[in-house]
């Protein structure tokens, strides 16, 4: 299924684009009706969303993963070879793909209780593969690089050769933040005395981080509402003759 | 009185927020971002400094739920990349990414008179991000033998001479999930390709450490990041348009948080 731009056909004399906008607008209003109270209209919209998401995922997976990676290089050439041996220029099947295909099919053994243990094989393969791929890379790129990033000079020199006290203070704050926060998460000793005081400072750093995270979350959530309002104002209202300008989400 | 502040119906807050978001649109209130974040500027500069026809890979790892924040970034970045005469490769590690890519690329390329297959390509979706990112490092044709329109990528002029990350000037991940981390670990780490990201506000704080270490060269943070980028490329669009509502809603939330805290302390003090 090519991800082509929408075509502008009509149903009962109405443009499919207009119908799409109305469906989206009504579903948006249905979802927002939850803000007043849970209700059947919201439930219908929620179920439509879940159903369509699952179906969309299946179709995209088939056309953009299974078709080019398995069906075209293996299944179609195999069928050609068996049913159309007269085709001289038929592509030879990539038989190595039989192995991942077989492993993938084993997942469906979960539907047969007697043989559901077979589904562990592909899961084990994927887990092993990803563990092998990710453990050394993650250690290198996340743990070691981030540790290196905290090893900063507390009295760095600026471009003019003199001490850059502002950067030094920033570096000090970062190093203190790391040490104090790590101290808070050290549970093998009672948080008393020096460790207690340091871990309390760690809590302050954590609170600042949570505050920054919360501020960003507020921005994100308001943005989602803004997106829907933009859609209703600039895409939906024009379909009933109310034009407020603006570019529209499409 | 303070008790009323602490326990009043949350639906009243929803009404206030709705008014705060709708009114700036209806009154055409424009509040573009003041100062550009250095992370946004860094991404803009990285694209500015690429030689003409350098391929830039943009990963569309979001869907309709992330559109309000991330899609304005996608359009602004697409406009900048295509107007700089760079080659644009769209990939998707999220199922819902290909339509986002198609919409951003096709709508902007119409404005700039750029051609699909020559200046840009939507390579579509492939599952398993780690495997796909790693495969691109070896040979992009193994991960994406065809584009989203099922055309062999060897037939597309835009793909000429592109084999792996050595031929790609910059990777930008537009994401609502954890894929920027995967690009950093599996693309920047082993292959040293430059990586940047455009992420939702919720995710932004998770990725600041990677900017500090230089593992990411730049980042756009939520709708504000999109608006900043629109200012940089001098093309105000959905990002800038939303900033009026964003600012008014933020002021309202600050007011509610302040009132809530004052109410809480007054209430507990009295008890």
Boltz contact constraints between the chains, C-beta under 6 A:
constraints:
  - contact:
      token1: [A, 2]
      token2: [B, 148]
      max_distance: 6.0
  - contact:
      token1: [A, 2]
      token2: [B, 149]
      max_distance: 6.0
  - contact:
      token1: [A, 3]
      token2: [B, 98]
      max_distance: 6.0
  - contact:
      token1: [A, 3]
      token2: [B, 99]
      max_distance: 6.0
  - contact:
      token1: [A, 3]
      token2: [B, 102]
      max_distance: 6.0
  - contact:
      token1: [A, 3]
      token2: [B, 148]
      max_distance: 6.0
  - contact:
      token1: [A, 5]
      token2: [B, 106]
      max_distance: 6.0
  - contact:
      token1: [A, 35]
      token2: [B, 14]
      max_distance: 6.0
  - contact:
      token1: [A, 57]
      token2: [B, 95]
      max_distance: 6.0
  - contact:
      token1: [A, 60]
      token2: [B, 95]
      max_distance: 6.0
  - contact:
      token1: [A, 60]
      token2: [B, 125]
      max_distance: 6.0
  - contact:
      token1: [A, 64]
      token2: [B, 124]
      max_distance: 6.0
  - contact:
      token1: [A, 64]
      token2: [B, 125]
      max_distance: 6.0
  - contact:
      token1: [A, 65]
      token2: [B, 127]
      max_distance: 6.0
  - contact:
      token1: [A, 68]
      token2: [B, 145]
      max_distance: 6.0
  - contact:
      token1: [A, 68]
      token2: [B, 146]
      max_distance: 6.0
  - contact:
      token1: [A, 133]
      token2: [B, 130]
      max_distance: 6.0
  - contact:
      token1: [A, 137]
      token2: [B, 185]
      max_distance: 6.0
  - contact:
      token1: [A, 137]
      token2: [B, 189]
      max_distance: 6.0
  - contact:
      token1: [A, 138]
      token2: [B, 185]
      max_distance: 6.0
  - contact:
      token1: [A, 141]
      token2: [B, 185]
      max_distance: 6.0
  - contact:
      token1: [A, 141]
      token2: [B, 189]
      max_distance: 6.0
  - contact:
      token1: [A, 145]
      token2: [B, 213]
      max_distance: 6.0
  - contact:
      token1: [A, 146]
      token2: [B, 209]
      max_distance: 6.0
  - contact:
      token1: [A, 149]
      token2: [B, 212]
      max_distance: 6.0
  - contact:
      token1: [A, 149]
      token2: [B, 213]
      max_distance: 6.0
  - contact:
      token1: [A, 212]
      token2: [B, 205]
      max_distance: 6.0
  - contact:
      token1: [A, 213]
      token2: [B, 205]
      max_distance: 6.0
  - contact:
      token1: [A, 216]
      token2: [B, 201]
      max_distance: 6.0
  - contact:
      token1: [A, 216]
      token2: [B, 204]
      max_distance: 6.0
  - contact:
      token1: [A, 216]
      token2: [B, 205]
      max_distance: 6.0
  - contact:
      token1: [A, 217]
      token2: [B, 202]
      max_distance: 6.0
  - contact:
      token1: [A, 218]
      token2: [B, 253]
      max_distance: 6.0
  - contact:
      token1: [A, 219]
      token2: [B, 201]
      max_distance: 6.0
  - contact:
      token1: [A, 219]
      token2: [B, 222]
      max_distance: 6.0
  - contact:
      token1: [A, 220]
      token2: [B, 200]
      max_distance: 6.0
  - contact:
      token1: [A, 220]
      token2: [B, 201]
      max_distance: 6.0
  - contact:
      token1: [A, 220]
      token2: [B, 202]
      max_distance: 6.0
  - contact:
      token1: [A, 220]
      token2: [B, 222]
      max_distance: 6.0
  - contact:
      token1: [A, 222]
      token2: [B, 246]
      max_distance: 6.0
  - contact:
      token1: [A, 222]
      token2: [B, 249]
      max_distance: 6.0
  - contact:
      token1: [A, 223]
      token2: [B, 68]
      max_distance: 6.0
  - contact:
      token1: [A, 223]
      token2: [B, 69]
      max_distance: 6.0
  - contact:
      token1: [A, 223]
      token2: [B, 222]
      max_distance: 6.0
  - contact:
      token1: [A, 223]
      token2: [B, 223]
      max_distance: 6.0
  - contact:
      token1: [A, 224]
      token2: [B, 68]
      max_distance: 6.0
  - contact:
      token1: [A, 225]
      token2: [B, 21]
      max_distance: 6.0
  - contact:
      token1: [A, 226]
      token2: [B, 21]
      max_distance: 6.0
  - contact:
      token1: [A, 226]
      token2: [B, 68]
      max_distance: 6.0
  - contact:
      token1: [A, 226]
      token2: [B, 242]
      max_distance: 6.0
  - contact:
      token1: [A, 226]
      token2: [B, 245]
      max_distance: 6.0
  - contact:
      token1: [A, 227]
      token2: [B, 67]
      max_distance: 6.0
  - contact:
      token1: [A, 227]
      token2: [B, 68]
      max_distance: 6.0
  - contact:
      token1: [A, 229]
      token2: [B, 21]
      max_distance: 6.0
  - contact:
      token1: [A, 233]
      token2: [B, 25]
      max_distance: 6.0
  - contact:
      token1: [A, 247]
      token2: [B, 237]
      max_distance: 6.0
  - contact:
      token1: [A, 247]
      token2: [B, 238]
      max_distance: 6.0
